[in-house]
Amino acid sequence: MTKLEKLLQKVKNNPKQVRFQELDKILIRSGFTRRQPGIGSSHYI
């Protein structure tokens, strides 16, 4: 079982305890891109 598979299993088992960094890692490795809408914004698209 790879690290990504373990992380996915962790999210599936307890979705209320997911950290932003964990979800970000899953999405980036799945082919998504991340960007911020403006300078100084704390939100991501």
N, C-alpha and C positions, 0 to 999 in steps of 0.2 A: 504494500500500500504506500503510495507516494505521499509527500507532505501535503500536496494540494488535495488529495482524496481524504486525508485525515482531517484537514481543515473543513472541507465540505461536510463531512460526517458530523463534526463538532457543531457546525451551524444548523444542520438538520435536527440534531438531537436537542439543542437548546437555542432556538432562534432569538429569544429575548436577551440573550447575553452576548450578542455579536458586537465586536468592536469595529469601529470604522476602518482601522488598518487591516483587519482580517477580511472584511468585505471588499475593500479596495484591492487587496492582493488577489482575491478570487476573480474579480471582474477584469483586472489588467491581464491576468494570465489566460482569461477566456477570450481576449481579443478586443475588449472595450478600451476606449481612450478616455482620459480625464482632462478636463480643463476648467479654469476658473473664469466666470463671466466678466470680471472686472478687476482692476488693481485694488488690492486691499480687502477683497471679499473673502469670507470664510466658507462660502458655498462652492460646491462643485457640480458640474454638469457632465 
